[in-house]
Amino acid sequence: MFRRRIPHGWYRRIRDFFWPRSGWRRSSTYVAHRIGRLPGTPYSIAAGFACGAAVSFTPLIGLHFALAALLALLVRGNLLASALGTAVGNPWTFPGIWLATYRLGSMVAGQPAEALTPEGLTLMLIVEQPGQVFLPMMVGGTLAGIVAWFLFFFPVRAGVSAYRARSLMRRTKKARHRKLELEA
């Protein structure tokens, strides 16, 4: 029913996935509207989003949604906002996040942050010697996640509050306008 008459080819679909046809600005505006319209207080939405963003810095990729939801429950955050917050960690940001968390964790542990090459990084290395890669990433990810929580919490809370205030003003103005029309 809602399909295109002439479906796009595989090249167009891949291109639209990496570069939205409507643009990144419109896509990010849509996400901002969705976050502003979530049910709950500005605190709960901001806390949930910050929990999702913070968990994105850990190397526990398959558990991000569950950990974000658990953390959001602990701080009384919005569960849906925590799921949206995990989008901070995505295929474009993960390489930088992993490198930063590995270096931070190595620095905290007092280990030299060796330059890991993709050829040298194998699953067997991580399983047999977790202290070399996984533990520094976990320590660095936890520290970076704590910082990220605060970096996301305050702007999101302020943004949701401002969004709701503008929405209330628009509704009030529209109601006054209707009242004046009915009286005239």
C-alpha positions as a Markdown table, in Angstrom:
| # | Residue | x | y | z |
|---|---|---|---|---|
| 1 | Met | 0.0 | 0.0 | 0.0 |
| 2 | Phe | 2.8 | 2.5 | 0.9 |
| 3 | Arg | 5.4 | 1.2 | -1.5 |
| 4 | Arg | 6.9 | 3.0 | -4.4 |
| 5 | Arg | 5.6 | 2.2 | -7.9 |
| 6 | Ile | 9.2 | 1.9 | -9.1 |
| 7 | Pro | 11.4 | 0.6 | -6.3 |
| 8 | His | 14.8 | 2.1 | -5.8 |
| 9 | Gly | 17.8 | 0.0 | -6.8 |
| 10 | Trp | 20.2 | -1.4 | -4.3 |
| 11 | Tyr | 22.7 | 1.4 | -4.9 |
| 12 | Arg | 20.1 | 4.1 | -4.0 |
| 13 | Arg | 19.0 | 2.2 | -0.9 |
| 14 | Ile | 22.6 | 2.0 | 0.4 |
| 15 | Arg | 23.3 | 5.6 | -0.4 |
| 16 | Asp | 20.1 | 6.8 | 1.4 |
| 17 | Phe | 21.1 | 4.7 | 4.4 |
| 18 | Phe | 24.5 | 6.5 | 4.7 |
| 19 | Trp | 23.3 | 9.9 | 3.5 |
| 20 | Pro | 19.6 | 10.5 | 4.0 |
| 21 | Arg | 17.9 | 12.1 | 1.0 |
| 22 | Ser | 16.2 | 14.7 | 3.2 |
| 23 | Gly | 19.5 | 15.5 | 4.9 |
| 24 | Trp | 21.0 | 15.1 | 8.3 |
| 25 | Arg | 19.6 | 18.3 | 9.6 |
| 26 | Arg | 16.0 | 17.2 | 8.9 |
| 27 | Ser | 16.7 | 13.7 | 10.4 |
| 28 | Ser | 18.2 | 15.2 | 13.6 |
| 29 | Thr | 15.3 | 17.6 | 13.9 |
| 30 | Tyr | 12.9 | 14.7 | 13.7 |
| 31 | Val | 14.7 | 12.9 | 16.5 |
| 32 | Ala | 14.7 | 16.1 | 18.6 |
| 33 | His | 10.9 | 16.3 | 18.1 |
| 34 | Arg | 10.5 | 12.7 | 19.1 |
| 35 | Ile | 12.6 | 13.2 | 22.3 |
| 36 | Gly | 10.6 | 16.3 | 23.2 |
| 37 | Arg | 7.3 | 14.5 | 22.8 |
| 38 | Leu | 8.2 | 11.5 | 24.9 |
| 39 | Pro | 6.0 | 11.0 | 28.0 |
| 40 | Gly | 7.5 | 12.0 | 31.3 |
| 41 | Thr | 9.2 | 14.8 | 33.0 |
| 42 | Pro | 12.2 | 16.6 | 31.5 |
| 43 | Tyr | 14.3 | 15.0 | 34.2 |
| 44 | Ser | 13.2 | 11.4 | 33.4 |
| 45 | Ile | 13.7 | 11.9 | 29.6 |
| 46 | Ala | 17.1 | 13.5 | 30.1 |
| 47 | Ala | 18.2 | 10.9 | 32.6 |
| 48 | Gly | 17.1 | 8.0 | 30.3 |
| 49 | Phe | 18.8 | 9.5 | 27.3 |
| 50 | Ala | 22.0 | 10.1 | 29.3 |
| 51 | Cys | 21.9 | 6.5 | 30.6 |
| 52 | Gly | 21.7 | 5.2 | 27.0 |
| 53 | Ala | 24.6 | 7.5 | 25.9 |
| 54 | Ala | 26.7 | 6.5 | 28.9 |
| 55 | Val | 26.2 | 2.8 | 28.2 |
| 56 | Ser | 27.3 | 3.3 | 24.6 |
| 57 | Phe | 30.8 | 3.9 | 25.8 |
| 58 | Thr | 31.2 | 0.3 | 27.2 |
| 59 | Pro | 32.5 | -2.5 | 25.1 |
| 60 | Leu | 29.4 | -4.7 | 25.9 |
| 61 | Ile | 27.8 | -4.2 | 22.5 |
| 62 | Gly | 25.0 | -6.8 | 22.7 |
| 63 | Leu | 23.9 | -5.6 | 26.1 |
| 64 | His | 23.6 | -1.8 | 25.5 |
| 65 | Phe | 19.8 | -1.8 | 25.4 |
| 66 | Ala | 19.4 | -3.9 | 28.5 |
| 67 | Leu | 22.1 | -2.1 | 30.5 |
| 68 | Ala | 20.7 | 1.3 | 29.5 |
| 69 | Ala | 17.2 | 0.2 | 30.6 |
| 70 | Leu | 18.6 | -1.1 | 33.9 |
| 71 | Leu | 20.5 | 2.1 | 34.6 |
| 72 | Ala | 17.5 | 4.2 | 33.6 |
| 73 | Leu | 15.4 | 2.3 | 36.1 |
| 74 | Leu | 17.9 | 3.0 | 38.8 |
| 75 | Val | 17.9 | 6.7 | 38.3 |
| 76 | Arg | 14.1 | 6.9 | 37.4 |
| 77 | Gly | 14.8 | 7.7 | 33.8 |
| 78 | Asn | 12.5 | 7.1 | 30.8 |
| 79 | Leu | 13.1 | 3.6 | 29.3 |
| 80 | Leu | 12.3 | 4.7 | 25.7 |
| 81 | Ala | 14.7 | 7.7 | 26.0 |
| 82 | Ser | 17.4 | 5.3 | 27.2 |
| 83 | Ala | 16.9 | 3.2 | 24.1 |
| 84 | Leu | 17.2 | 6.3 | 21.9 |
| 85 | Gly | 20.3 | 7.3 | 23.8 |
| 86 | Thr | 22.1 | 4.2 | 22.8 |
| 87 | Ala | 22.2 | 5.6 | 19.3 |
| 88 | Val | 25.1 | 7.7 | 20.4 |
| 89 | Gly | 27.1 | 4.5 | 19.9 |
| 90 | Asn | 26.7 | 3.6 | 16.2 |
| 91 | Pro | 28.9 | 2.3 | 13.4 |
| 92 | Trp | 30.3 | 5.8 | 12.7 |
| 93 | Thr | 31.2 | 6.6 | 16.4 |
| 94 | Phe | 32.3 | 3.2 | 17.7 |
| 95 | Pro | 35.8 | 3.2 | 16.2 |
| 96 | Gly | 36.6 | 6.5 | 17.9 |
| 97 | Ile | 34.9 | 5.5 | 21.1 |
| 98 | Trp | 36.7 | 2.2 | 21.3 |
| 99 | Leu | 40.1 | 3.8 | 20.7 |
| 100 | Ala | 39.5 | 6.5 | 23.2 |
| 101 | Thr | 38.2 | 4.1 | 25.9 |
| 102 | Tyr | 41.1 | 1.7 | 25.3 |
| 103 | Arg | 43.7 | 4.5 | 25.7 |
| 104 | Leu | 41.9 | 6.0 | 28.7 |
| 105 | Gly | 41.7 | 2.6 | 30.4 |
| 106 | Ser | 45.3 | 1.8 | 29.6 |
| 107 | Met | 46.4 | 5.1 | 31.0 |
| 108 | Val | 44.4 | 4.6 | 34.3 |
| 109 | Ala | 45.8 | 1.0 | 34.6 |
| 110 | Gly | 49.3 | 2.3 | 34.0 |
| 111 | Gln | 49.8 | 0.1 | 30.9 |
| 112 | Pro | 51.3 | 1.5 | 27.8 |
| 113 | Ala | 48.6 | 2.1 | 25.2 |
| 114 | Glu | 50.0 | 0.0 | 22.4 |
| 115 | Ala | 48.9 | 0.7 | 18.9 |
| 116 | Leu | 46.6 | -2.2 | 18.2 |
| 117 | Thr | 46.3 | -3.1 | 14.6 |
| 118 | Pro | 43.2 | -4.9 | 13.2 |
| 119 | Glu | 45.5 | -7.9 | 12.2 |
| 120 | Gly | 46.7 | -8.2 | 15.8 |
| 121 | Leu | 43.3 | -7.9 | 17.4 |
| 122 | Thr | 41.7 | -11.3 | 17.4 |
| 123 | Leu | 38.9 | -12.9 | 19.4 |
| 124 | Met | 41.4 | -15.4 | 20.8 |
| 125 | Leu | 43.6 | -12.5 | 22.1 |
| 126 | Ile | 40.6 | -11.0 | 23.9 |
| 127 | Val | 39.5 | -14.3 | 25.4 |
| 128 | Glu | 42.9 | -15.6 | 26.4 |
| 129 | Gln | 44.2 | -12.2 | 27.6 |
| 130 | Pro | 41.3 | -10.1 | 28.7 |
| 131 | Gly | 43.6 | -7.8 | 30.7 |
| 132 | Gln | 45.3 | -6.6 | 27.5 |
| 133 | Val | 42.2 | -5.2 | 25.6 |
| 134 | Phe | 38.9 | -5.8 | 27.3 |
| 135 | Leu | 39.6 | -4.7 | 30.8 |
| 136 | Pro | 41.2 | -1.4 | 29.8 |
| 137 | Met | 38.3 | -0.7 | 27.5 |
| 138 | Met | 35.8 | -1.5 | 30.3 |
| 139 | Val | 37.6 | 0.8 | 32.7 |
| 140 | Gly | 38.0 | 3.6 | 30.2 |
| 141 | Gly | 34.4 | 3.0 | 29.0 |
| 142 | Thr | 33.0 | 3.3 | 32.5 |
| 143 | Leu | 34.9 | 6.5 | 33.1 |
| 144 | Ala | 34.0 | 8.0 | 29.8 |
| 145 | Gly | 30.4 | 6.9 | 30.3 |
| 146 | Ile | 30.2 | 8.8 | 33.6 |
| 147 | Val | 31.5 | 11.9 | 31.9 |
| 148 | Ala | 29.1 | 11.4 | 28.9 |
| 149 | Trp | 26.1 | 11.0 | 31.3 |
| 150 | Phe | 26.6 | 14.6 | 32.6 |
| 151 | Leu | 27.5 | 15.9 | 29.1 |
| 152 | Phe | 24.2 | 14.6 | 27.7 |
| 153 | Phe | 21.9 | 15.0 | 30.8 |
| 154 | Phe | 22.0 | 18.8 | 31.2 |
| 155 | Pro | 21.6 | 19.8 | 27.5 |
| 156 | Val | 18.8 | 17.3 | 26.9 |
| 157 | Arg | 16.9 | 18.4 | 30.1 |
| 158 | Ala | 17.2 | 22.0 | 29.0 |
| 159 | Gly | 16.2 | 21.2 | 25.5 |
| 160 | Val | 13.1 | 19.2 | 26.6 |
| 161 | Ser | 12.0 | 21.9 | 29.0 |
| 162 | Ala | 12.4 | 24.6 | 26.3 |
| 163 | Tyr | 10.6 | 22.4 | 23.7 |
| 164 | Arg | 7.7 | 21.9 | 26.1 |
| 165 | Ala | 7.6 | 25.6 | 27.0 |
| 166 | Arg | 7.4 | 26.6 | 23.3 |
| 167 | Ser | 4.7 | 24.0 | 22.7 |
| 168 | Leu | 2.7 | 25.3 | 25.6 |
| 169 | Met | 3.0 | 28.9 | 24.4 |
| 170 | Arg | 1.9 | 27.9 | 20.9 |
| 171 | Arg | -1.2 | 26.1 | 22.3 |
| 172 | Thr | -2.1 | 29.0 | 24.6 |
| 173 | Lys | -1.7 | 31.5 | 21.8 |
| 174 | Lys | -3.9 | 29.3 | 19.5 |
| 175 | Ala | -6.6 | 28.9 | 22.2 |
| 176 | Arg | -6.7 | 32.7 | 22.8 |
| 177 | His | -7.0 | 33.2 | 19.1 |
| 178 | Arg | -9.9 | 30.8 | 18.9 |
| 179 | Lys | -11.6 | 32.4 | 21.8 |
| 180 | Leu | -11.3 | 35.8 | 20.2 |
| 181 | Glu | -12.8 | 34.4 | 17.0 |
| 182 | Leu | -15.7 | 32.9 | 18.8 |
| 183 | Glu | -16.4 | 36.1 | 20.7 |
| 184 | Ala | -16.4 | 38.2 | 17.4 |
